[in-house]
């Protein structure tokens, strides 16, 4: 109910990620209703008979790409941006955006309360085409780097 699990540092509404493990409001309500309706509990030393585990969908398979590590700041970049992997200090924050030659700004991600123990690559649901003359801006406080994954 507090949206603390699963660990996911991308702020909702700033980027759309193919591998986002967050639960939807419906899924949260469904789990809450199940618990409120008398979900079975275990007691010490007592096991509950379990039905066979359902088949889970295969984990997200990211597209192939080349990784380039950059220090935070403002850098020229071109190609098809597939994903970003921030490297921040514990509880660090970073805003990542693409500045296109047309003058348009595309928000890629806002990472907050970063925990290096749960380092993730944030795979864009829709890759972002960055024509020549584009710039990637990473605004952060403190030490920071970002791996960017560009399509080959």
N, CA, C and O atoms as a GROMACS GRO file, in nm:
protein
  608
    1UNK      N    1   0.083  -0.121   0.000
    1UNK     CA    2   0.000   0.000   0.000
    1UNK      C    3   0.087   0.126   0.000
    1UNK      O    4   0.044   0.231  -0.050
    2UNK      N    5   0.207   0.117   0.056
    2UNK     CA    6   0.294   0.235   0.062
    2UNK      C    7   0.382   0.249  -0.062
    2UNK      O    8   0.457   0.346  -0.074
    3UNK      N    9   0.374   0.152  -0.154
    3UNK     CA   10   0.451   0.154  -0.280
    3UNK      C   11   0.602   0.154  -0.258
    3UNK      O   12   0.676   0.216  -0.334
    4UNK      N   13   0.649   0.085  -0.154
    4UNK     CA   14   0.793   0.075  -0.129
    4UNK      C   15   0.854  -0.050  -0.191
    4UNK      O   16   0.976  -0.058  -0.204
    5UNK      N   17   0.773  -0.146  -0.228
    5UNK     CA   18   0.824  -0.269  -0.289
    5UNK      C   19   0.744  -0.295  -0.415
    5UNK      O   20   0.626  -0.262  -0.419
    6UNK      N   21   0.803  -0.351  -0.516
    6UNK     CA   22   0.945  -0.383  -0.523
    6UNK      C   23   1.028  -0.256  -0.538
    6UNK      O   24   0.978  -0.152  -0.580
    7UNK      N   25   1.157  -0.267  -0.501
    7UNK     CA   26   1.247  -0.152  -0.511
    7UNK      C   27   1.252  -0.106  -0.656
    7UNK      O   28   1.282  -0.186  -0.745
    8UNK      N   29   1.225   0.020  -0.681
    8UNK     CA   30   1.228   0.078  -0.816
    8UNK      C   31   1.248   0.227  -0.796
    8UNK      O   32   1.160   0.295  -0.743
    9UNK      N   33   1.362   0.278  -0.838
    9UNK     CA   34   1.397   0.417  -0.810
    9UNK      C   35   1.343   0.518  -0.911
    9UNK      O   36   1.354   0.638  -0.888
   10UNK      N   37   1.285   0.472  -1.021
   10UNK     CA   38   1.233   0.566  -1.121
   10UNK      C   39   1.102   0.626  -1.071
   10UNK      O   40   1.010   0.554  -1.033
   11UNK      N   41   1.096   0.759  -1.071
   11UNK     CA   42   0.975   0.828  -1.027
   11UNK      C   43   0.865   0.808  -1.130
   11UNK      O   44   0.888   0.821  -1.251
   12UNK      N   45   0.747   0.776  -1.084
   12UNK     CA   46   0.632   0.753  -1.171
   12UNK      C   47   0.600   0.882  -1.247
   12UNK      O   48   0.596   0.991  -1.190
   13UNK      N   49   0.577   0.866  -1.378
   13UNK     CA   50   0.539   0.980  -1.460
   13UNK      C   51   0.657   1.046  -1.531
   13UNK      O   52   0.638   1.137  -1.612
   14UNK      N   53   0.779   1.001  -1.501
   14UNK     CA   54   0.899   1.056  -1.565
   14UNK      C   55   0.970   0.942  -1.637
   14UNK      O   56   1.067   0.885  -1.586
   15UNK      N   57   0.922   0.909  -1.756
   15UNK     CA   58   0.976   0.798  -1.832
   15UNK      C   59   0.879   0.681  -1.829
   15UNK      O   60   0.800   0.667  -1.735
   16UNK      N   61   0.886   0.597  -1.931
   16UNK     CA   62   0.801   0.479  -1.942
   16UNK      C   63   0.894   0.362  -1.970
   16UNK      O   64   0.961   0.358  -2.073
   17UNK      N   65   0.898   0.264  -1.878
   17UNK     CA   66   0.999   0.160  -1.883
   17UNK      C   67   0.939   0.022  -1.905
   17UNK      O   68   0.840  -0.015  -1.841
   18UNK      N   69   0.998  -0.054  -1.995
   18UNK     CA   70   0.950  -0.187  -2.029
   18UNK      C   71   0.965  -0.285  -1.913
   18UNK      O   72   0.887  -0.380  -1.903
   19UNK      N   73   1.062  -0.263  -1.826
   19UNK     CA   74   1.087  -0.358  -1.717
   19UNK      C   75   1.042  -0.305  -1.580
   19UNK      O   76   1.094  -0.348  -1.478
   20UNK      N   77   0.948  -0.214  -1.579
   20UNK     CA   78   0.898  -0.156  -1.454
   20UNK      C   79   0.823  -0.263  -1.374
   20UNK      O   80   0.720  -0.313  -1.421
   21UNK      N   81   0.871  -0.301  -1.254
   21UNK     CA   82   0.806  -0.406  -1.176
   21UNK      C   83   0.695  -0.352  -1.085
   21UNK      O   84   0.637  -0.428  -1.008
   22UNK      N   85   0.666  -0.224  -1.093
   22UNK     CA   86   0.567  -0.164  -1.004
   22UNK      C   87   0.429  -0.226  -1.024
   22UNK      O   88   0.394  -0.268  -1.135
   23UNK      N   89   0.354  -0.231  -0.919
   23UNK     CA   90   0.218  -0.283  -0.927
   23UNK      C   91   0.122  -0.170  -0.966
   23UNK      O   92   0.140  -0.055  -0.925
   24UNK      N   93   0.023  -0.204  -1.045
   24UNK     CA   94  -0.078  -0.106  -1.084
   24UNK      C   95  -0.173  -0.084  -0.966
   24UNK      O   96  -0.176  -0.166  -0.874
   25UNK      N   97  -0.250   0.026  -0.966
   25UNK     CA   98  -0.348   0.046  -0.859
   25UNK      C   99  -0.446  -0.073  -0.848
   25UNK      O  100  -0.485  -0.111  -0.738
   26UNK      N  101  -0.485  -0.132  -0.961
   26UNK     CA  102  -0.573  -0.248  -0.958
   26UNK      C  103  -0.508  -0.366  -0.888
   26UNK      O  104  -0.571  -0.432  -0.805
   27UNK      N  105  -0.380  -0.392  -0.920
   27UNK     CA  106  -0.310  -0.505  -0.858
   27UNK      C  107  -0.296  -0.484  -0.707
   27UNK      O  108  -0.309  -0.580  -0.631
   28UNK      N  109  -0.269  -0.362  -0.664
   28UNK     CA  110  -0.259  -0.333  -0.521
   28UNK      C  111  -0.394  -0.356  -0.454
   28UNK      O  112  -0.401  -0.416  -0.346
   29UNK      N  113  -0.501  -0.308  -0.517
   29UNK     CA  114  -0.636  -0.327  -0.460
   29UNK      C  115  -0.672  -0.475  -0.454
   29UNK      O  116  -0.736  -0.519  -0.359
   30UNK      N  117  -0.633  -0.551  -0.554
   30UNK     CA  118  -0.662  -0.694  -0.557
   30UNK      C  119  -0.592  -0.767  -0.442
   30UNK      O  120  -0.652  -0.851  -0.375
   31UNK      N  121  -0.466  -0.736  -0.421
   31UNK     CA  122  -0.391  -0.799  -0.312
   31UNK      C  123  -0.450  -0.758  -0.176
   31UNK      O  124  -0.465  -0.841  -0.087
   32UNK      N  125  -0.483  -0.630  -0.162
   32UNK     CA  126  -0.543  -0.582  -0.036
   32UNK      C  127  -0.676  -0.652  -0.009
   32UNK      O  128  -0.705  -0.689   0.105
   33UNK      N  129  -0.758  -0.670  -0.113
   33UNK     CA  130  -0.887  -0.738  -0.096
   33UNK      C  131  -0.866  -0.884  -0.057
   33UNK      O  132  -0.940  -0.938   0.024
   34UNK      N  133  -0.764  -0.947  -0.115
   34UNK     CA  134  -0.733  -1.086  -0.083
   34UNK      C  135  -0.694  -1.098   0.064
   34UNK      O  136  -0.741  -1.188   0.134
   35UNK      N  137  -0.609  -1.007   0.111
   35UNK     CA  138  -0.566  -1.010   0.251
   35UNK      C  139  -0.685  -0.980   0.342
   35UNK      O  140  -0.706  -1.050   0.441
   36UNK      N  141  -0.762  -0.876   0.310
   36UNK     CA  142  -0.879  -0.839   0.392
   36UNK      C  143  -0.985  -0.948   0.394
   36UNK      O  144  -1.060  -0.961   0.491
   37UNK      N  145  -0.990  -1.027   0.286
   37UNK     CA  146  -1.090  -1.133   0.276
   37UNK      C  147  -1.051  -1.262   0.344
   37UNK      O  148  -1.124  -1.360   0.337
   38UNK      N  149  -0.936  -1.265   0.411
   38UNK     CA  150  -0.897  -1.384   0.485
   38UNK      C  151  -0.793  -1.469   0.416
   38UNK      O  152  -0.802  -1.592   0.418
   39UNK      N  153  -0.697  -1.407   0.356
   39UNK     CA  154  -0.587  -1.483   0.294
   39UNK      C  155  -0.528  -1.578   0.396
   39UNK      O  156  -0.512  -1.542   0.513
   40UNK      N  157  -0.496  -1.701   0.354
   40UNK     CA  158  -0.441  -1.797   0.451
   40UNK      C  159  -0.308  -1.749   0.508
   40UNK      O  160  -0.225  -1.692   0.437
   41UNK      N  161  -0.290  -1.773   0.635
   41UNK     CA  162  -0.166  -1.737   0.702
   41UNK      C  163  -0.098  -1.864   0.750
   41UNK      O  164  -0.162  -1.966   0.773
   42UNK      N  165   0.033  -1.857   0.763
   42UNK     CA  166   0.104  -1.970   0.819
   42UNK      C  167   0.125  -1.943   0.968
   42UNK      O  168   0.134  -1.828   1.010
   43UNK      N  169   0.132  -2.049   1.043
   43UNK     CA  170   0.168  -2.035   1.184
   43UNK      C  171   0.298  -2.110   1.203
   43UNK      O  172   0.333  -2.197   1.124
   44UNK      N  173   0.368  -2.077   1.305
   44UNK     CA  174   0.499  -2.138   1.328
   44UNK      C  175   0.486  -2.290   1.328
   44UNK      O  176   0.410  -2.348   1.406
   45UNK      N  177   0.563  -2.352   1.240
   45UNK     CA  178   0.566  -2.498   1.235
   45UNK      C  179   0.455  -2.559   1.151
   45UNK      O  180   0.451  -2.681   1.135
   46UNK      N  181   0.364  -2.479   1.097
   46UNK     CA  182   0.254  -2.532   1.018
   46UNK      C  183   0.267  -2.482   0.875
   46UNK      O  184   0.276  -2.362   0.849
   47UNK      N  185   0.266  -2.576   0.785
   47UNK     CA  186   0.274  -2.539   0.643
   47UNK      C  187   0.136  -2.547   0.581
   47UNK      O  188   0.056  -2.634   0.616
   48UNK      N  189   0.108  -2.459   0.489
   48UNK     CA  190  -0.019  -2.462   0.416
   48UNK      C  191   0.007  -2.536   0.286
   48UNK      O  192   0.106  -2.511   0.217
   49UNK      N  193  -0.085  -2.627   0.254
   49UNK     CA  194  -0.070  -2.701   0.128
   49UNK      C  195  -0.076  -2.600   0.013
   49UNK      O  196  -0.168  -2.519   0.004
   50UNK      N  197   0.022  -2.607  -0.073
   50UNK     CA  198   0.030  -2.513  -0.184
   50UNK      C  199  -0.004  -2.581  -0.314
   50UNK      O  200   0.032  -2.696  -0.337
   51UNK      N  201  -0.074  -2.508  -0.399
   51UNK     CA  202  -0.100  -2.560  -0.533
   51UNK      C  203   0.026  -2.538  -0.615
   51UNK      O  204   0.112  -2.458  -0.577
   52UNK      N  205   0.039  -2.606  -0.728
   52UNK     CA  206   0.159  -2.585  -0.810
   52UNK      C  207   0.174  -2.437  -0.846
   52UNK      O  208   0.076  -2.367  -0.870
   53UNK      N  209   0.298  -2.393  -0.848
   53UNK     CA  210   0.324  -2.252  -0.879
   53UNK      C  211   0.281  -2.223  -1.023
   53UNK      O  212   0.308  -2.302  -1.113
   54UNK      N  213   0.216  -2.109  -1.044
   54UNK     CA  214   0.176  -2.074  -1.181
   54UNK      C  215   0.300  -2.044  -1.264
   54UNK      O  216   0.403  -2.003  -1.211
   55UNK      N  217   0.289  -2.063  -1.393
   55UNK     CA  218   0.401  -2.030  -1.483
   55UNK      C  219   0.410  -1.880  -1.494
   55UNK      O  220   0.313  -1.813  -1.528
   56UNK      N  221   0.526  -1.829  -1.464
   56UNK     CA  222   0.549  -1.686  -1.473
   56UNK      C  223   0.598  -1.653  -1.613
   56UNK      O  224   0.668  -1.733  -1.675
   57UNK      N  225   0.560  -1.534  -1.663
   57UNK     CA  226   0.612  -1.496  -1.794
   57UNK      C  227   0.764  -1.483  -1.786
   57UNK      O  228   0.819  -1.454  -1.679
   58UNK      N  229   0.831  -1.504  -1.899
   58UNK     CA  230   0.976  -1.494  -1.898
   58UNK      C  231   1.016  -1.351  -1.865
   58UNK      O  232   0.943  -1.257  -1.898
   59UNK      N  233   1.130  -1.332  -1.802
   59UNK     CA  234   1.174  -1.198  -1.768
   59UNK      C  235   1.194  -1.114  -1.894
   59UNK      O  236   1.216  -1.168  -2.003
   60UNK      N  237   1.187  -0.986  -1.877
   60UNK     CA  238   1.205  -0.894  -1.989
   60UNK      C  239   1.341  -0.920  -2.054
   60UNK      O  240   1.443  -0.927  -1.986
   61UNK      N  241   1.341  -0.933  -2.184
   61UNK     CA  242   1.464  -0.953  -2.260
   61UNK      C  243   1.500  -0.822  -2.328
   61UNK      O  244   1.434  -0.784  -2.426
   62UNK      N  245   1.601  -0.752  -2.281
   62UNK     CA  246   1.636  -0.623  -2.340
   62UNK      C  247   1.693  -0.639  -2.480
   62UNK      O  248   1.753  -0.741  -2.512
   63UNK      N  249   1.674  -0.537  -2.562
   63UNK     CA  250   1.735  -0.542  -2.696
   63UNK      C  251   1.886  -0.531  -2.686
   63UNK      O  252   1.940  -0.488  -2.584
   64UNK      N  253   1.953  -0.570  -2.793
   64UNK     CA  254   2.100  -0.560  -2.796
   64UNK      C  255   2.140  -0.416  -2.822
   64UNK      O  256   2.077  -0.346  -2.901
   65UNK      N  257   2.243  -0.375  -2.754
   65UNK     CA  258   2.293  -0.240  -2.773
   65UNK      C  259   2.434  -0.226  -2.721
   65UNK      O  260   2.487  -0.314  -2.653
   66UNK      N  261   2.494  -0.114  -2.753
   66UNK     CA  262   2.628  -0.083  -2.705
   66UNK      C  263   2.614   0.009  -2.584
   66UNK      O  264   2.534   0.102  -2.585
   67UNK      N  265   2.693  -0.017  -2.480
   67UNK     CA  266   2.687   0.064  -2.358
   67UNK      C  267   2.801   0.164  -2.359
   67UNK      O  268   2.915   0.132  -2.391
   68UNK      N  269   2.766   0.286  -2.324
   68UNK     CA  270   2.864   0.394  -2.313
   68UNK      C  271   2.847   0.457  -2.175
   68UNK      O  272   2.738   0.499  -2.139
   69UNK      N  273   2.955   0.463  -2.098
   69UNK     CA  274   2.950   0.525  -1.965
   69UNK      C  275   2.985   0.672  -1.977
   69UNK      O  276   3.082   0.708  -2.042
   70UNK      N  277   2.904   0.755  -1.912
   70UNK     CA  278   2.930   0.899  -1.913
   70UNK      C  279   2.920   0.952  -1.770
   70UNK      O  280   2.844   0.901  -1.688
   71UNK      N  281   3.000   1.054  -1.743
   71UNK     CA  282   2.985   1.126  -1.616
   71UNK      C  283   2.863   1.215  -1.630
   71UNK      O  284   2.825   1.251  -1.742
   72UNK      N  285   2.802   1.251  -1.520
   72UNK     CA  286   2.684   1.335  -1.528
   72UNK      C  287   2.722   1.473  -1.581
   72UNK      O  288   2.832   1.522  -1.558
   73UNK      N  289   2.629   1.532  -1.649
   73UNK     CA  290   2.649   1.662  -1.712
   73UNK      C  291   2.570   1.667  -1.840
   73UNK      O  292   2.458   1.616  -1.847
   74UNK      N  293   2.628   1.728  -1.942
   74UNK     CA  294   2.560   1.750  -2.071
   74UNK      C  295   2.651   1.698  -2.181
   74UNK      O  296   2.762   1.749  -2.197
   75UNK      N  297   2.607   1.597  -2.258
   75UNK     CA  298   2.692   1.533  -2.357
   75UNK      C  299   2.622   1.519  -2.490
   75UNK      O  300   2.501   1.496  -2.495
   76UNK      N  301   2.698   1.531  -2.599
   76UNK     CA  302   2.645   1.504  -2.732
   76UNK      C  303   2.620   1.355  -2.743
   76UNK      O  304   2.698   1.273  -2.695
   77UNK      N  305   2.509   1.320  -2.807
   77UNK     CA  306   2.473   1.179  -2.824
   77UNK      C  307   2.387   1.166  -2.948
   77UNK      O  308   2.308   1.255  -2.980
   78UNK      N  309   2.402   1.055  -3.017
   78UNK     CA  310   2.319   1.027  -3.134
   78UNK      C  311   2.295   0.878  -3.140
   78UNK      O  312   2.380   0.800  -3.096
   79UNK      N  313   2.183   0.838  -3.194
   79UNK     CA  314   2.149   0.698  -3.207
   79UNK      C  315   2.013   0.670  -3.146
   79UNK      O  316   1.937   0.762  -3.118
   80UNK      N  317   1.985   0.544  -3.126
   80UNK     CA  318   1.856   0.503  -3.069
   80UNK      C  319   1.879   0.465  -2.924
   80UNK      O  320   1.939   0.361  -2.895
   81UNK      N  321   1.833   0.549  -2.832
   81UNK     CA  322   1.851   0.526  -2.688
   81UNK      C  323   1.756   0.416  -2.642
   81UNK      O  324   1.634   0.429  -2.654
   82UNK      N  325   1.814   0.308  -2.590
   82UNK     CA  326   1.736   0.193  -2.544
   82UNK      C  327   1.713   0.194  -2.394
   82UNK      O  328   1.608   0.150  -2.347
   83UNK      N  329   1.811   0.243  -2.318
   83UNK     CA  330   1.799   0.239  -2.173
   83UNK      C  331   1.910   0.314  -2.105
   83UNK      O  332   2.009   0.354  -2.168
   84UNK      N  333   1.894   0.334  -1.975
   84UNK     CA  334   1.995   0.402  -1.893
   84UNK      C  335   2.014   0.324  -1.764
   84UNK      O  336   1.920   0.265  -1.712
   85UNK      N  337   2.138   0.324  -1.714
   85UNK     CA  338   2.172   0.260  -1.587
   85UNK      C  339   2.248   0.362  -1.503
   85UNK      O  340   2.368   0.381  -1.523
   86UNK      N  341   2.179   0.429  -1.410
   86UNK     CA  342   2.248   0.530  -1.328
   86UNK      C  343   2.342   0.464  -1.227
   86UNK      O  344   2.321   0.352  -1.183
   87UNK      N  345   2.445   0.538  -1.193
   87UNK     CA  346   2.540   0.499  -1.088
   87UNK      C  347   2.552   0.619  -0.996
   87UNK      O  348   2.630   0.712  -1.022
   88UNK      N  349   2.475   0.616  -0.889
   88UNK     CA  350   2.466   0.729  -0.797
   88UNK      C  351   2.507   0.686  -0.657
   88UNK      O  352   2.519   0.568  -0.628
   89UNK      N  353   2.527   0.784  -0.572
   89UNK     CA  354   2.552   0.757  -0.431
   89UNK      C  355   2.421   0.711  -0.366
   89UNK      O  356   2.313   0.737  -0.419
   90UNK      N  357   2.431   0.644  -0.253
   90UNK     CA  358   2.312   0.599  -0.179
   90UNK      C  359   2.219   0.716  -0.156
   90UNK      O  360   2.262   0.823  -0.112
   91UNK      N  361   2.091   0.697  -0.185
   91UNK     CA  362   1.985   0.797  -0.173
   91UNK      C  363   2.001   0.914  -0.269
   91UNK      O  364   1.937   1.018  -0.252
   92UNK      N  365   2.085   0.897  -0.372
   92UNK     CA  366   2.106   1.003  -0.471
   92UNK      C  367   1.987   1.018  -0.563
   92UNK      O  368   1.900   0.931  -0.572
   93UNK      N  369   1.984   1.131  -0.633
   93UNK     CA  370   1.880   1.160  -0.731
   93UNK      C  371   1.945   1.210  -0.858
   93UNK      O  372   2.050   1.272  -0.854
   94UNK      N  373   1.880   1.182  -0.970
   94UNK     CA  374   1.929   1.232  -1.098
   94UNK      C  375   1.811   1.247  -1.193
   94UNK      O  376   1.723   1.162  -1.200
   95UNK      N  377   1.811   1.357  -1.267
   95UNK     CA  378   1.715   1.379  -1.374
   95UNK      C  379   1.787   1.358  -1.505
   95UNK      O  380   1.895   1.414  -1.527
   96UNK      N  381   1.730   1.277  -1.592
   96UNK     CA  382   1.794   1.246  -1.721
   96UNK      C  383   1.699   1.290  -1.831
   96UNK      O  384   1.583   1.248  -1.835
   97UNK      N  385   1.748   1.376  -1.920
   97UNK     CA  386   1.665   1.423  -2.031
   97UNK      C  387   1.747   1.432  -2.158
   97UNK      O  388   1.869   1.446  -2.155
   98UNK      N  389   1.677   1.424  -2.271
   98UNK     CA  390   1.740   1.436  -2.402
   98UNK      C  391   1.697   1.569  -2.462
   98UNK      O  392   1.578   1.602  -2.465
   99UNK      N  393   1.794   1.644  -2.510
   99UNK     CA  394   1.768   1.772  -2.576
   99UNK      C  395   1.786   1.749  -2.725
   99UNK      O  396   1.898   1.723  -2.771
  100UNK      N  397   1.678   1.760  -2.802
  100UNK     CA  398   1.682   1.733  -2.945
  100UNK      C  399   1.717   1.860  -3.022
  100UNK      O  400   1.692   1.970  -2.975
  101UNK      N  401   1.775   1.844  -3.142
  101UNK     CA  402   1.813   1.961  -3.222
  101UNK      C  403   1.695   2.053  -3.254
  101UNK      O  404   1.715   2.172  -3.278
  102UNK      N  405   1.574   1.999  -3.254
  102UNK     CA  406   1.454   2.079  -3.283
  102UNK      C  407   1.421   2.174  -3.168
  102UNK      O  408   1.336   2.263  -3.183
  103UNK      N  409   1.488   2.157  -3.054
  103UNK     CA  410   1.458   2.238  -2.936
  103UNK      C  411   1.368   2.166  -2.836
  103UNK      O  412   1.349   2.214  -2.724
  104UNK      N  413   1.312   2.053  -2.876
  104UNK     CA  414   1.226   1.976  -2.788
  104UNK      C  415   1.310   1.903  -2.683
  104UNK      O  416   1.421   1.858  -2.712
  105UNK      N  417   1.257   1.891  -2.563
  105UNK     CA  418   1.320   1.816  -2.455
  105UNK      C  419   1.236   1.693  -2.424
  105UNK      O  420   1.115   1.703  -2.406
  106UNK      N  421   1.301   1.578  -2.420
  106UNK     CA  422   1.235   1.453  -2.384
  106UNK      C  423   1.286   1.409  -2.247
  106UNK      O  424   1.406   1.390  -2.229
  107UNK      N  425   1.196   1.394  -2.152
  107UNK     CA  426   1.236   1.343  -2.021
  107UNK      C  427   1.257   1.193  -2.034
  107UNK      O  428   1.168   1.121  -2.079
  108UNK      N  429   1.374   1.146  -1.996
  108UNK     CA  430   1.406   1.003  -2.003
  108UNK      C  431   1.373   0.937  -1.869
  108UNK      O  432   1.305   0.834  -1.867
  109UNK      N  433   1.420   0.994  -1.760
  109UNK     CA  434   1.394   0.935  -1.628
  109UNK      C  435   1.426   1.035  -1.518
  109UNK      O  436   1.506   1.127  -1.537
  110UNK      N  437   1.362   1.015  -1.405
  110UNK     CA  438   1.399   1.084  -1.282
  110UNK      C  439   1.419   0.972  -1.181
  110UNK      O  440   1.325   0.901  -1.144
  111UNK      N  441   1.541   0.957  -1.137
  111UNK     CA  442   1.577   0.852  -1.041
  111UNK      C  443   1.587   0.916  -0.904
  111UNK      O  444   1.658   1.016  -0.887
  112UNK      N  445   1.517   0.860  -0.806
  112UNK     CA  446   1.522   0.918  -0.671
  112UNK      C  447   1.541   0.808  -0.568
  112UNK      O  448   1.504   0.693  -0.590
  113UNK      N  449   1.599   0.846  -0.455
  113UNK     CA  450   1.628   0.753  -0.346
  113UNK      C  451   1.701   0.628  -0.399
  113UNK      O  452   1.663   0.515  -0.369
  114UNK      N  453   1.803   0.652  -0.478
  114UNK     CA  454   1.879   0.544  -0.541
  114UNK      C  455   1.949   0.459  -0.437
  114UNK      O  456   2.004   0.510  -0.339
  115UNK      N  457   1.947   0.329  -0.458
  115UNK     CA  458   2.015   0.235  -0.369
  115UNK      C  459   2.107   0.149  -0.456
  115UNK      O  460   2.059   0.068  -0.535
  116UNK      N  461   2.240   0.166  -0.443
  116UNK     CA  462   2.333   0.088  -0.526
  116UNK      C  463   2.314  -0.064  -0.514
  116UNK      O  464   2.350  -0.137  -0.605
  117UNK      N  465   2.258  -0.110  -0.403
  117UNK     CA  466   2.236  -0.254  -0.386
  117UNK      C  467   2.126  -0.304  -0.480
  117UNK      O  468   2.116  -0.424  -0.504
  118UNK      N  469   2.045  -0.213  -0.533
  118UNK     CA  470   1.937  -0.249  -0.625
  118UNK      C  471   1.956  -0.176  -0.758
  118UNK      O  472   1.863  -0.115  -0.811
  119UNK      N  473   2.076  -0.182  -0.809
  119UNK     CA  474   2.109  -0.115  -0.934
  119UNK      C  475   2.031  -0.179  -1.049
  119UNK      O  476   2.038  -0.300  -1.069
  120UNK      N  477   1.959  -0.098  -1.123
  120UNK     CA  478   1.878  -0.146  -1.234
  120UNK      C  479   1.914  -0.072  -1.362
  120UNK      O  480   1.964   0.040  -1.359
  121UNK      N  481   1.888  -0.138  -1.474
  121UNK     CA  482   1.887  -0.069  -1.601
  121UNK      C  483   1.743  -0.035  -1.630
  121UNK      O  484   1.656  -0.122  -1.619
  122UNK      N  485   1.716   0.087  -1.666
  122UNK     CA  486   1.581   0.134  -1.696
  122UNK      C  487   1.566   0.130  -1.848
  122UNK      O  488   1.613   0.218  -1.919
  123UNK      N  489   1.497   0.024  -1.897
  123UNK     CA  490   1.480   0.002  -2.040
  123UNK      C  491   1.358   0.079  -2.088
  123UNK      O  492   1.248   0.058  -2.038
  124UNK      N  493   1.378   0.166  -2.184
  124UNK     CA  494   1.268   0.246  -2.237
  124UNK      C  495   1.166   0.157  -2.309
  124UNK      O  496   1.203   0.073  -2.391
  125UNK      N  497   1.040   0.177  -2.278
  125UNK     CA  498   0.935   0.100  -2.344
  125UNK      C  499   0.935   0.130  -2.494
  125UNK      O  500   0.917   0.040  -2.577
  126UNK      N  501   0.956   0.257  -2.528
  126UNK     CA  502   0.970   0.299  -2.667
  126UNK      C  503   1.106   0.366  -2.681
  126UNK      O  504   1.126   0.477  -2.631
  127UNK      N  505   1.201   0.300  -2.749
  127UNK     CA  506   1.333   0.361  -2.765
  127UNK      C  507   1.321   0.502  -2.823
  127UNK      O  508   1.228   0.533  -2.897
  128UNK      N  509   1.416   0.586  -2.786
  128UNK     CA  510   1.414   0.727  -2.825
  128UNK      C  511   1.518   0.751  -2.933
  128UNK      O  512   1.638   0.731  -2.910
  129UNK      N  513   1.473   0.794  -3.050
  129UNK     CA  514   1.564   0.824  -3.160
  129UNK      C  515   1.626   0.962  -3.136
  129UNK      O  516   1.556   1.062  -3.125
  130UNK      N  517   1.758   0.964  -3.130
  130UNK     CA  518   1.833   1.086  -3.106
  130UNK      C  519   1.914   1.120  -3.230
  130UNK      O  520   2.019   1.061  -3.254
  131UNK      N  521   1.866   1.216  -3.310
  131UNK     CA  522   1.941   1.252  -3.431
  131UNK      C  523   2.071   1.323  -3.396
  131UNK      O  524   2.091   1.368  -3.284
  132UNK      N  525   2.158   1.331  -3.494
  132UNK     CA  526   2.285   1.403  -3.476
  132UNK      C  527   2.254   1.543  -3.425
  132UNK      O  528   2.162   1.609  -3.473
  133UNK      N  529   2.330   1.588  -3.330
  133UNK     CA  530   2.307   1.720  -3.270
  133UNK      C  531   2.229   1.713  -3.140
  133UNK      O  532   2.207   1.816  -3.076
  134UNK      N  533   2.187   1.592  -3.100
  134UNK     CA  534   2.114   1.576  -2.973
  134UNK      C  535   2.212   1.578  -2.858
  134UNK      O  536   2.332   1.553  -2.875
  135UNK      N  537   2.160   1.609  -2.740
  135UNK     CA  538   2.242   1.610  -2.619
  135UNK      C  539   2.166   1.537  -2.508
  135UNK      O  540   2.043   1.545  -2.499
  136UNK      N  541   2.241   1.466  -2.426
  136UNK     CA  542   2.184   1.400  -2.309
  136UNK      C  543   2.227   1.481  -2.188
  136UNK      O  544   2.346   1.505  -2.168
  137UNK      N  545   2.132   1.522  -2.107
  137UNK     CA  546   2.162   1.600  -1.987
  137UNK      C  547   2.126   1.516  -1.865
  137UNK      O  548   2.015   1.465  -1.853
  138UNK      N  549   2.225   1.503  -1.775
  138UNK     CA  550   2.204   1.431  -1.650
  138UNK      C  551   2.236   1.527  -1.537
  138UNK      O  552   2.352   1.562  -1.514
  139UNK      N  553   2.130   1.570  -1.467
  139UNK     CA  554   2.145   1.662  -1.354
  139UNK      C  555   2.138   1.582  -1.225
  139UNK      O  556   2.040   1.512  -1.199
  140UNK      N  557   2.242   1.594  -1.144
  140UNK     CA  558   2.245   1.521  -1.017
  140UNK      C  559   2.328   1.599  -0.917
  140UNK      O  560   2.410   1.684  -0.954
  141UNK      N  561   2.307   1.569  -0.790
  141UNK     CA  562   2.387   1.626  -0.684
  141UNK      C  563   2.490   1.522  -0.643
  141UNK      O  564   2.455   1.406  -0.622
  142UNK      N  565   2.614   1.562  -0.632
  142UNK     CA  566   2.718   1.469  -0.590
  142UNK      C  567   2.772   1.388  -0.707
  142UNK      O  568   2.742   1.414  -0.823
  143UNK      N  569   2.853   1.287  -0.672
  143UNK     CA  570   2.914   1.203  -0.773
  143UNK      C  571   2.808   1.124  -0.847
  143UNK      O  572   2.710   1.077  -0.789
  144UNK      N  573   2.830   1.113  -0.978
  144UNK     CA  574   2.728   1.050  -1.059
  144UNK      C  575   2.786   1.007  -1.192
  144UNK      O  576   2.872   1.074  -1.248
  145UNK      N  577   2.737   0.895  -1.241
  145UNK     CA  578   2.768   0.848  -1.377
  145UNK      C  579   2.646   0.775  -1.428
  145UNK      O  580   2.560   0.734  -1.349
  146UNK      N  581   2.638   0.760  -1.557
  146UNK     CA  582   2.525   0.689  -1.618
  146UNK      C  583   2.579   0.606  -1.734
  146UNK      O  584   2.656   0.655  -1.817
  147UNK      N  585   2.537   0.480  -1.739
  147UNK     CA  586   2.560   0.399  -1.858
  147UNK      C  587   2.441   0.422  -1.948
  147UNK      O  588   2.327   0.408  -1.904
  148UNK      N  589   2.465   0.457  -2.074
  148UNK     CA  590   2.357   0.469  -2.171
  148UNK      C  591   2.370   0.354  -2.270
  148UNK      O  592   2.480   0.319  -2.312
  149UNK      N  593   2.258   0.296  -2.305
  149UNK     CA  594   2.258   0.184  -2.398
  149UNK      C  595   2.197   0.234  -2.528
  149UNK      O  596   2.082   0.276  -2.532
  150UNK      N  597   2.277   0.228  -2.634
  150UNK     CA  598   2.238   0.276  -2.766
  150UNK      C  599   2.230   0.155  -2.860
  150UNK      O  600   2.315   0.066  -2.855
  151UNK      N  601   2.127   0.152  -2.946
  151UNK     CA  602   2.111   0.042  -3.042
  151UNK      C  603   2.232   0.035  -3.134
  151UNK      O  604   2.290   0.138  -3.170
  152UNK      N  605   2.268  -0.084  -3.170
  152UNK     CA  606   2.380  -0.104  -3.262
  152UNK      C  607   2.332  -0.090  -3.404
  152UNK      O  608   2.411  -0.103  -3.498
   0.00000   0.00000   0.00000
